[in-house]
């Protein structure tokens, strides 16, 4: 960017950026809402999303924008980023502009377009991550610094061009005040509900990869009856849009963690809300499922602290005058995706699930699920084994790459040398890193690929269920659920099972009603609930298998005094 002396006044410079933003967004040029844009002696501290500027009404009741003089003397790319932020905000209606989080759109716009080729972009990304920390709400997390980049790839680089018209249309005529929570919740829901259609070629490729996750590209091309170049192009496109997402699990007992599930029951929704909020703060929380009259939470608790955790869970129920919680240990975990019922030529997933549910009922009632292809499972030991591995900082880089949702196939992921550098190894230590990976694999740290994940393909509702039965009944049920589009389930040592089914929103209530009747008829004691997928997924806490939770000197998981929240009598 040229200096102010070369580009004219700050007002002219800002107007130029506003025009560039209009061209980028594909919208008509905006008239500057500010009577003037000028320098002022105001702070430029990086402590909020709108750092370095101030708005006020002058004596003529006209808005003016003040820009900190300190930005004039700092690096010019910081000033350009600030102007781009304000230029993007110019395109938002007043109701949205007043929400602090709306500035994230402008900050992302500056990174995405205004400074897309600037060598200091990584510096700005770090600044953004500092001033826009993740916000935790009751049933979702707002993380713009990662979420915007993620969704922009899903919509092939058109995120801002889509979201700004949607926000203006949705909120410009609403009289109810727009709070940070209502704004971020609406934005999260809009992004999660986006439906990208699969083409017939993409469907066939994903079907084969789901059934054979470790297949080579050559074998994949033969199965889908294509040559290798179009298959390779399709894989790269699917990966760039986050549709190619292999699911792996961490074998928690190997690293000294035990997977427990706790179910609290209450007829008071306010109590369940407070429980959900409290349990989400525990650093070892994995997931939180809402049911009819219960909260079902899973945890990855350090093995040496399992007894302390069980005592705390019971103390909480006593203090809040609740029935004793049901505490279970996970025995087996299962995943399955069914692409065969997806029809890209007829709009995707079927709307009538009655035939599928009738087949599920018969399979479980007559114990015929063994006739179906076996579902993939990972089995946990029935006792609490000692920790096999003492983890190193670099191990967490490997775990994160291998288990994060964006994990891609071996043909298109980052090279091993790049991964070694990320893990902190020098080029000369490349073989050392490879030996460490072999040790981790031999110890069984990660499960094999469990299949393809599904996101943004029209499964916008979630059915949570918890059933009480024997192991054989639960396994039959989870096996029969492979007829549904998406099933993730666990079986506990006492034989009970929990499952999450992703289904199209329009069919969710009908499926839940029929499923409730079917399970009751079979004889299962069942709790169910339908939730929007964005809320159900938002209740999934960041993985506790994080280097921040691990003490490398002691080779054990951190368990501080504040790991479990203090217990006080319930106040409603």
C-alpha positions as CSV (number, residue, x, y, z in Angstrom):
1,X,0.0,0.0,0.0
2,X,1.3,3.5,-0.8
3,X,1.7,6.0,2.0
4,X,-1.1,8.4,2.8
5,X,0.8,11.2,1.1
6,X,0.9,9.2,-2.2
7,X,-2.7,7.9,-2.0
8,X,-4.3,11.1,-0.9
9,X,-6.3,11.7,2.3
10,X,-7.3,8.9,4.7
11,X,-10.9,9.6,3.5
12,X,-9.9,8.9,-0.1
13,X,-7.9,5.8,0.9
14,X,-10.9,4.4,2.8
15,X,-13.3,5.1,-0.1
16,X,-10.9,3.2,-2.5
17,X,-10.9,0.2,-0.2
18,X,-14.7,0.3,0.1
19,X,-14.9,0.1,-3.7
20,X,-12.5,-2.8,-3.8
21,X,-14.6,-4.6,-1.2
22,X,-17.7,-4.0,-3.3
23,X,-16.0,-5.5,-6.3
24,X,-14.8,-8.5,-4.3
25,X,-18.3,-9.1,-2.8
26,X,-20.0,-8.6,-6.1
27,X,-22.3,-5.9,-4.8
28,X,-23.0,-2.3,-5.9
29,X,-20.5,0.3,-4.6
30,X,-21.5,1.5,-1.1
31,X,-22.0,5.2,-0.3
32,X,-19.7,6.0,2.6
33,X,-21.9,6.1,5.7
34,X,-19.3,8.3,7.5
35,X,-19.3,12.1,6.9
36,X,-15.5,11.9,7.4
37,X,-12.8,9.4,8.1
38,X,-9.8,11.0,9.9
39,X,-6.8,10.4,12.1
40,X,-7.2,10.8,15.9
41,X,-5.2,10.3,19.0
42,X,-6.9,7.1,20.2
43,X,-5.5,3.7,21.4
44,X,-4.7,1.0,18.9
45,X,-4.2,-1.8,21.4
46,X,-4.9,-5.3,20.1
47,X,-7.5,-6.2,22.7
48,X,-10.8,-6.3,20.7
49,X,-12.1,-7.0,17.2
50,X,-12.5,-3.3,16.4
51,X,-9.1,-2.2,17.6
52,X,-7.7,1.1,16.3
53,X,-11.0,2.9,15.4
54,X,-13.8,4.7,17.1
55,X,-17.2,5.9,15.8
56,X,-19.1,8.9,17.1
57,X,-21.8,11.4,16.1
58,X,-20.5,14.9,15.4
59,X,-22.4,18.2,16.2
60,X,-24.5,17.7,13.1
61,X,-25.5,14.2,14.3
62,X,-23.5,12.7,11.4
63,X,-21.3,9.6,12.0
64,X,-17.6,10.0,11.8
65,X,-14.9,7.3,11.9
66,X,-11.7,8.0,13.8
67,X,-8.6,6.0,13.0
68,X,-5.7,5.8,15.5
69,X,-2.7,7.8,14.4
70,X,-0.5,5.0,15.8
71,X,-1.6,2.9,12.8
72,X,-0.1,5.6,10.5
73,X,3.3,4.9,12.0
74,X,3.1,1.2,12.3
75,X,3.4,-1.5,9.6
76,X,1.3,-0.4,6.6
77,X,-0.3,-3.8,6.3
78,X,-1.9,-3.4,9.7
79,X,-3.6,-0.2,8.5
80,X,-4.8,-1.9,5.3
81,X,-6.2,-4.7,7.3
82,X,-8.1,-2.3,9.5
83,X,-9.5,-0.4,6.5
84,X,-10.6,-3.7,4.9
85,X,-12.4,-4.7,8.1
86,X,-14.3,-1.4,8.1
87,X,-15.0,-1.6,4.4
88,X,-16.6,-5.1,4.8
89,X,-18.7,-3.8,7.8
90,X,-20.0,-1.0,5.5
91,X,-21.9,-3.7,3.6
92,X,-23.7,-5.0,6.7
93,X,-27.0,-3.6,7.9
94,X,-26.9,-1.6,11.1
95,X,-28.4,-4.3,13.3
96,X,-25.6,-6.7,12.4
97,X,-22.8,-4.1,12.5
98,X,-23.6,-3.4,16.1
99,X,-22.7,-7.0,17.2
100,X,-19.0,-7.2,18.1
101,X,-18.6,-10.6,16.4
102,X,-19.6,-9.1,13.1
103,X,-16.2,-7.6,12.8
104,X,-14.8,-11.1,12.3
105,X,-16.3,-11.0,8.8
106,X,-14.3,-7.9,8.0
107,X,-11.1,-9.3,9.5
108,X,-11.5,-12.4,7.4
109,X,-12.2,-10.4,4.3
110,X,-9.0,-8.5,4.7
111,X,-7.0,-11.8,5.0
112,X,-9.0,-13.4,2.2
113,X,-8.8,-10.7,-0.4
114,X,-7.2,-7.5,0.7
115,X,-3.9,-9.1,1.8
116,X,-4.2,-12.4,0.0
117,X,-0.7,-12.3,-1.3
118,X,1.0,-10.4,1.5
119,X,3.9,-12.2,3.2
120,X,2.8,-11.1,6.7
121,X,-0.7,-12.8,6.5
122,X,0.4,-15.4,9.0
123,X,1.1,-12.5,11.5
124,X,-2.4,-11.2,11.0
125,X,-3.9,-14.6,11.5
126,X,-2.1,-14.9,14.8
127,X,-3.4,-11.4,15.8
128,X,-6.9,-12.4,14.9
129,X,-6.6,-15.6,16.9
130,X,-5.6,-13.4,19.9
131,X,-8.4,-10.9,19.7
132,X,-11.1,-13.4,18.6
133,X,-10.9,-16.2,21.2
134,X,-13.3,-19.2,20.9
135,X,-16.6,-18.5,22.6
136,X,-18.3,-21.3,24.4
137,X,-22.1,-21.3,24.6
138,X,-24.4,-23.9,26.1
139,X,-24.6,-26.1,23.0
140,X,-22.0,-24.8,20.5
141,X,-18.7,-23.0,20.1
142,X,-18.0,-20.0,18.0
143,X,-14.5,-20.2,16.5
144,X,-14.3,-17.8,13.5
145,X,-10.5,-18.0,13.0
146,X,-10.9,-21.7,12.0
147,X,-14.6,-21.9,11.1
148,X,-14.5,-19.2,8.4
149,X,-11.5,-20.8,6.6
150,X,-13.2,-24.2,6.9
151,X,-16.5,-23.2,5.5
152,X,-15.0,-21.0,2.7
153,X,-13.4,-24.2,1.3
154,X,-16.8,-26.0,1.5
155,X,-18.4,-23.3,-0.7
156,X,-15.4,-23.0,-2.9
157,X,-14.3,-19.5,-1.8
158,X,-17.7,-17.8,-1.8
159,X,-18.3,-17.6,2.0
160,X,-18.4,-13.8,2.3
161,X,-20.4,-13.3,-0.9
162,X,-23.0,-15.7,0.5
163,X,-23.1,-14.8,4.2
164,X,-23.4,-11.0,3.9
165,X,-26.6,-11.0,1.7
166,X,-28.0,-13.7,4.0
167,X,-27.3,-11.7,7.2
168,X,-28.8,-8.5,5.7
169,X,-31.9,-10.3,4.5
170,X,-32.4,-12.2,7.8
171,X,-31.8,-9.4,10.3
172,X,-32.5,-6.1,8.6
173,X,-36.2,-6.1,9.4
174,X,-36.1,-7.8,12.8
175,X,-37.1,-5.6,15.8
176,X,-35.7,-7.9,18.5
177,X,-32.2,-6.8,19.6
178,X,-29.5,-8.9,18.1
179,X,-27.2,-10.2,20.9
180,X,-23.8,-11.9,20.4
181,X,-25.3,-15.3,21.2
182,X,-28.3,-15.0,18.8
183,X,-26.0,-13.7,16.1
184,X,-23.4,-16.5,16.4
185,X,-26.0,-19.1,16.9
186,X,-27.8,-18.1,13.6
187,X,-24.5,-18.0,11.8
188,X,-23.4,-21.4,13.1
189,X,-26.7,-22.9,12.1
190,X,-26.6,-21.3,8.6
191,X,-23.1,-22.8,8.0
192,X,-24.0,-26.3,9.3
193,X,-27.2,-26.5,7.3
194,X,-25.5,-25.8,4.0
195,X,-26.2,-28.7,1.6
196,X,-23.7,-29.5,-1.1
197,X,-25.0,-32.0,-3.6
198,X,-22.8,-35.0,-4.5
199,X,-22.4,-35.9,-8.2
200,X,-22.9,-39.5,-9.3
201,X,-19.1,-39.8,-9.7
202,X,-18.5,-38.4,-6.2
203,X,-21.0,-40.7,-4.7
204,X,-19.5,-43.8,-6.2
205,X,-16.0,-42.8,-5.1
206,X,-17.1,-42.0,-1.6
207,X,-19.0,-45.3,-1.4
208,X,-15.9,-47.3,-2.3
209,X,-13.6,-45.3,0.0
210,X,-16.1,-45.7,2.9
211,X,-16.1,-49.5,2.4
212,X,-12.4,-49.8,1.7
213,X,-10.6,-46.8,3.4
214,X,-7.1,-48.0,2.6
215,X,-7.6,-48.8,-1.1
216,X,-5.1,-47.4,-3.5
217,X,-6.0,-44.9,-6.3
218,X,-5.4,-47.5,-8.9
219,X,-7.7,-50.0,-7.3
220,X,-10.2,-47.2,-6.7
221,X,-10.2,-46.2,-10.4
222,X,-10.9,-49.9,-11.4
223,X,-13.8,-50.2,-9.0
224,X,-15.5,-47.0,-10.2
225,X,-14.6,-47.8,-13.9
226,X,-12.6,-44.6,-14.5
227,X,-9.0,-43.9,-15.4
228,X,-6.7,-42.6,-12.6
229,X,-6.5,-38.9,-13.6
230,X,-10.2,-38.1,-13.2
231,X,-10.3,-40.1,-10.0
232,X,-7.3,-38.1,-8.7
233,X,-9.0,-34.8,-9.6
234,X,-12.2,-35.9,-7.9
235,X,-10.3,-36.9,-4.7
236,X,-8.6,-33.5,-4.6
237,X,-11.9,-31.7,-5.1
238,X,-13.6,-33.8,-2.4
239,X,-10.8,-33.1,0.0
240,X,-10.7,-29.4,-0.7
241,X,-14.5,-29.2,0.1
242,X,-14.0,-31.3,3.3
243,X,-16.1,-34.1,2.0
244,X,-13.2,-36.6,2.1
245,X,-12.9,-37.1,5.9
246,X,-11.7,-40.4,7.3
247,X,-12.7,-41.2,10.8
248,X,-10.1,-42.6,13.3
249,X,-10.4,-43.2,17.0
250,X,-7.7,-42.9,19.6
251,X,-7.2,-46.0,21.7
252,X,-7.5,-44.1,25.0
253,X,-6.4,-46.9,27.4
254,X,-3.0,-47.0,25.6
255,X,-2.3,-43.5,26.7
256,X,-3.7,-43.7,30.2
257,X,-7.3,-42.5,29.7
258,X,-10.5,-44.4,30.4
259,X,-13.7,-43.6,28.5
260,X,-16.7,-43.3,30.9
261,X,-20.3,-42.2,30.3
262,X,-22.5,-40.5,32.9
263,X,-26.3,-40.2,32.6
264,X,-28.1,-37.6,34.8
265,X,-31.9,-37.7,34.9
266,X,-34.2,-34.9,35.7
267,X,-37.7,-33.7,34.8
268,X,-36.7,-30.1,35.1
269,X,-35.2,-28.6,31.9
270,X,-33.5,-25.9,33.9
271,X,-31.6,-28.5,35.8
272,X,-30.5,-30.2,32.6
273,X,-29.4,-26.9,31.2
274,X,-27.2,-26.2,34.2
275,X,-25.8,-29.7,34.1
276,X,-24.9,-29.4,30.5
277,X,-23.2,-26.0,31.1
278,X,-21.2,-27.3,34.1
279,X,-20.1,-30.6,32.5
280,X,-19.0,-28.8,29.3
281,X,-16.3,-27.0,31.4
282,X,-14.5,-30.2,32.4
283,X,-11.3,-30.5,30.4
284,X,-11.8,-34.3,29.9
285,X,-15.3,-34.0,28.5
286,X,-15.8,-35.7,25.1
287,X,-19.4,-35.3,24.1
288,X,-22.8,-34.3,25.6
289,X,-26.0,-35.8,24.3
290,X,-29.4,-34.4,25.2
291,X,-32.2,-37.0,25.7
292,X,-35.9,-36.8,26.7
293,X,-35.3,-36.3,30.4
294,X,-31.6,-36.8,30.7
295,X,-28.1,-35.6,29.9
296,X,-25.7,-38.3,28.6
297,X,-22.0,-37.3,28.8
298,X,-18.9,-39.1,27.9
299,X,-15.5,-38.4,29.3
300,X,-11.9,-39.5,28.8
301,X,-10.7,-39.6,32.4
302,X,-7.1,-40.4,33.4
303,X,-7.1,-44.0,34.6
304,X,-5.6,-43.1,38.0
305,X,-8.4,-40.6,38.6
306,X,-11.4,-42.8,37.7
307,X,-12.4,-43.4,41.3
308,X,-12.2,-39.7,42.2
309,X,-14.3,-38.8,39.2
310,X,-17.0,-41.4,40.1
311,X,-17.2,-40.0,43.6
312,X,-17.5,-36.5,42.3
313,X,-20.3,-37.5,39.9
314,X,-22.3,-39.0,42.8
315,X,-21.6,-36.0,45.1
316,X,-23.0,-33.7,42.4
317,X,-26.3,-35.7,42.3
318,X,-26.6,-35.6,46.1
319,X,-26.0,-31.8,46.2
320,X,-28.5,-31.2,43.5
321,X,-31.1,-33.7,44.8
322,X,-31.0,-35.9,41.7
323,X,-31.2,-39.6,41.3
324,X,-27.8,-41.3,41.4
325,X,-26.2,-41.1,37.9
326,X,-25.8,-44.1,35.7
327,X,-22.0,-44.4,35.2
328,X,-20.8,-46.8,32.5
329,X,-17.6,-47.8,30.9
330,X,-17.4,-48.0,27.1
331,X,-16.7,-51.5,25.8
332,X,-17.0,-51.1,22.0
333,X,-17.3,-48.2,19.6
334,X,-18.9,-48.4,16.1
335,X,-19.2,-46.2,13.0
336,X,-21.1,-46.7,9.7
337,X,-22.0,-44.5,6.7
338,X,-24.5,-45.7,4.1
339,X,-24.0,-43.9,0.7
340,X,-26.0,-46.5,-1.2
341,X,-29.4,-44.8,-0.4
342,X,-28.1,-41.4,-1.6
343,X,-29.5,-40.5,-5.0
344,X,-27.8,-37.5,-6.6
345,X,-30.2,-37.4,-9.4
346,X,-33.3,-37.1,-7.1
347,X,-32.0,-34.6,-4.6
348,X,-29.9,-36.7,-2.3
349,X,-31.3,-38.6,0.7
350,X,-34.7,-40.3,0.6
351,X,-37.6,-38.6,2.4
352,X,-39.6,-41.8,3.2
353,X,-37.8,-43.9,5.8
354,X,-40.7,-46.2,6.7
355,X,-39.4,-49.1,4.6
356,X,-35.9,-48.7,6.1
357,X,-37.3,-48.6,9.7
358,X,-39.5,-51.7,9.0
359,X,-36.4,-53.5,8.0
360,X,-34.5,-52.3,11.1
361,X,-37.4,-53.6,13.2
362,X,-37.4,-57.0,11.6
363,X,-33.6,-57.4,11.7
364,X,-33.5,-56.7,15.5
365,X,-36.7,-58.5,16.4
366,X,-35.7,-61.7,14.5
367,X,-32.0,-61.3,15.2
368,X,-31.0,-61.2,11.6
369,X,-28.5,-58.4,11.7
370,X,-25.7,-60.9,11.3
371,X,-26.8,-61.3,7.7
372,X,-25.7,-57.7,7.0
373,X,-22.1,-56.7,6.3
374,X,-20.2,-56.4,9.7
375,X,-19.9,-52.8,11.0
376,X,-16.5,-51.5,11.9
377,X,-15.8,-51.4,15.6
378,X,-13.0,-50.6,18.0
379,X,-12.9,-52.6,21.2
380,X,-11.6,-51.3,24.5
381,X,-10.1,-53.6,27.2
382,X,-12.5,-54.7,29.9
383,X,-10.1,-53.8,32.7
384,X,-8.0,-50.7,33.4
385,X,-4.7,-51.5,31.8
386,X,-1.5,-49.5,32.7
387,X,-0.5,-46.7,30.4
388,X,1.7,-48.2,27.6
389,X,3.1,-44.9,26.2
390,X,4.8,-41.9,27.6
391,X,3.9,-39.3,25.1
392,X,6.2,-36.7,23.6
393,X,5.2,-33.3,22.3
394,X,5.6,-34.4,18.7
395,X,3.1,-37.3,19.3
396,X,0.3,-34.8,19.6
397,X,1.0,-33.4,16.2
398,X,0.7,-36.9,14.8
399,X,-2.5,-37.6,16.8
400,X,-4.1,-34.3,15.7
401,X,-3.3,-34.9,12.0
402,X,-4.5,-38.5,12.0
403,X,-7.8,-37.9,13.9
404,X,-8.9,-34.4,13.0
405,X,-11.9,-34.3,10.7
406,X,-9.9,-32.9,7.8
407,X,-7.7,-36.0,7.6
408,X,-7.3,-36.9,3.9
409,X,-6.1,-39.9,2.0
410,X,-2.4,-40.9,1.9
411,X,-2.2,-39.7,-1.7
412,X,-3.1,-36.1,-1.0
413,X,-2.2,-35.3,2.6
414,X,0.9,-33.4,3.6
415,X,4.2,-35.3,3.0
416,X,5.8,-37.0,5.9
417,X,8.8,-34.6,5.8
418,X,6.3,-31.7,6.2
419,X,4.7,-33.5,9.1
420,X,8.0,-34.1,10.7
421,X,8.8,-30.4,10.6
422,X,5.5,-29.5,12.1
423,X,6.3,-32.0,14.9
424,X,9.5,-30.1,15.6
425,X,12.0,-32.5,14.0
426,X,14.9,-31.2,11.9
427,X,15.5,-32.6,8.4
428,X,18.3,-34.7,9.7
429,X,15.9,-36.3,12.3
430,X,13.4,-37.5,9.7
431,X,14.3,-41.1,10.2
432,X,13.9,-40.6,14.0
433,X,10.4,-39.4,13.4
434,X,9.5,-42.4,11.3
435,X,10.8,-44.7,14.0
436,X,8.6,-42.9,16.5
437,X,5.6,-43.3,14.3
438,X,6.2,-47.1,14.0
439,X,6.3,-47.3,17.8
440,X,3.0,-45.4,18.1
441,X,1.4,-47.7,15.5
442,X,2.8,-50.9,17.1
443,X,1.3,-49.8,20.5
444,X,-2.1,-49.5,18.8
445,X,-2.5,-45.8,19.5
446,X,-4.9,-45.2,16.6
447,X,-7.7,-47.3,15.1
448,X,-7.6,-48.1,11.4
449,X,-9.8,-45.7,9.3
450,X,-13.4,-46.4,10.3
451,X,-14.9,-44.9,7.1
452,X,-15.9,-41.6,5.6
453,X,-17.3,-38.8,7.7
454,X,-20.3,-36.8,6.4
455,X,-20.8,-33.1,6.6
456,X,-22.7,-30.5,4.6
457,X,-24.5,-33.1,2.6
458,X,-28.1,-32.6,3.8
459,X,-28.1,-34.5,7.1
460,X,-29.1,-31.5,9.2
461,X,-30.9,-33.2,12.1
462,X,-29.6,-35.6,14.8
463,X,-31.4,-38.3,16.7
464,X,-29.7,-39.1,20.0
465,X,-30.8,-42.3,21.7
466,X,-29.8,-44.4,24.7
467,X,-31.2,-48.0,25.0
468,X,-31.0,-50.5,27.9
469,X,-30.6,-54.1,26.9
470,X,-28.1,-57.0,26.7
471,X,-24.9,-56.8,24.7
472,X,-26.3,-59.1,22.0
473,X,-29.4,-56.8,21.6
474,X,-27.4,-53.7,21.5
475,X,-25.0,-55.1,18.9
476,X,-28.0,-56.2,16.8
477,X,-29.4,-52.7,17.0
478,X,-26.2,-50.9,16.0
479,X,-25.7,-53.4,13.2
480,X,-29.2,-52.7,11.9
481,X,-28.7,-49.0,12.0
482,X,-26.2,-49.4,9.1
483,X,-29.3,-49.0,6.9
484,X,-29.5,-45.3,8.0
485,X,-27.4,-42.7,6.3
486,X,-25.1,-42.1,9.3
487,X,-24.6,-44.1,12.6
488,X,-22.1,-43.6,15.4
489,X,-22.6,-45.7,18.5
490,X,-21.1,-47.3,21.6
491,X,-21.9,-50.3,23.6
492,X,-21.2,-50.3,27.4
493,X,-20.0,-53.1,29.7
494,X,-23.5,-53.5,31.1
495,X,-24.9,-54.1,27.6
496,X,-26.6,-50.7,27.1
497,X,-25.9,-48.7,24.0
498,X,-26.0,-45.1,22.8
499,X,-26.2,-44.0,19.2
500,X,-26.3,-40.8,17.1
501,X,-28.2,-40.9,13.8
502,X,-27.9,-38.1,11.3
503,X,-30.9,-37.7,9.1
504,X,-32.5,-35.1,6.8
505,X,-34.3,-32.4,8.8
506,X,-37.6,-32.8,7.0
507,X,-37.8,-36.5,7.9
508,X,-36.3,-36.3,11.4
509,X,-39.5,-36.1,13.5
510,X,-41.3,-38.9,11.6
511,X,-38.2,-41.1,12.0
512,X,-37.9,-40.3,15.7
513,X,-41.6,-41.1,16.3
514,X,-41.5,-44.4,14.4
515,X,-38.2,-45.4,16.0
516,X,-39.6,-44.8,19.4
517,X,-42.6,-47.1,18.7
518,X,-40.4,-49.7,17.1
519,X,-37.9,-49.9,20.1
520,X,-40.8,-49.9,22.6
521,X,-42.4,-52.8,20.7
522,X,-39.2,-54.8,20.6
523,X,-38.8,-54.3,24.4
524,X,-36.0,-51.7,24.7
525,X,-36.2,-49.1,27.5
526,X,-35.3,-46.1,25.3
527,X,-34.6,-42.4,25.7
528,X,-34.5,-40.3,22.5
529,X,-34.3,-36.7,21.3
530,X,-34.2,-34.9,18.0
531,X,-31.7,-32.0,17.8
532,X,-30.5,-29.8,14.9
533,X,-27.2,-31.1,13.8
534,X,-25.4,-27.8,14.4
535,X,-26.4,-27.9,18.1
536,X,-25.7,-31.6,18.5
537,X,-22.2,-31.3,17.0
538,X,-21.6,-28.1,18.8
539,X,-22.0,-30.0,22.1
540,X,-18.9,-32.0,21.1
541,X,-16.2,-30.5,23.2
542,X,-12.6,-30.1,21.8
543,X,-10.7,-33.3,22.2
544,X,-9.2,-33.7,25.7
545,X,-6.2,-35.5,24.0
546,X,-4.3,-32.2,23.9
547,X,-0.8,-31.4,24.9
548,X,-2.2,-28.7,27.2
549,X,-3.7,-31.5,29.3
550,X,-0.5,-33.5,29.5
551,X,2.5,-33.2,31.9
552,X,5.5,-34.4,29.9
553,X,7.9,-34.4,32.8
554,X,5.7,-36.8,34.8
555,X,4.4,-38.6,31.8
556,X,0.8,-38.3,33.1
557,X,-2.3,-36.3,32.4
558,X,-2.8,-33.1,34.3
559,X,-5.3,-33.3,37.2
560,X,-5.4,-30.0,39.0
561,X,-7.6,-29.0,41.9
562,X,-9.9,-27.2,39.5
563,X,-10.2,-30.0,37.0
564,X,-13.7,-30.8,38.4
565,X,-16.0,-27.9,39.1
566,X,-16.8,-27.1,42.7
567,X,-20.1,-28.6,43.9
568,X,-22.6,-26.1,45.4
569,X,-26.3,-26.5,46.1
570,X,-28.4,-25.9,43.0
571,X,-29.8,-22.4,42.6
572,X,-32.5,-21.9,40.0
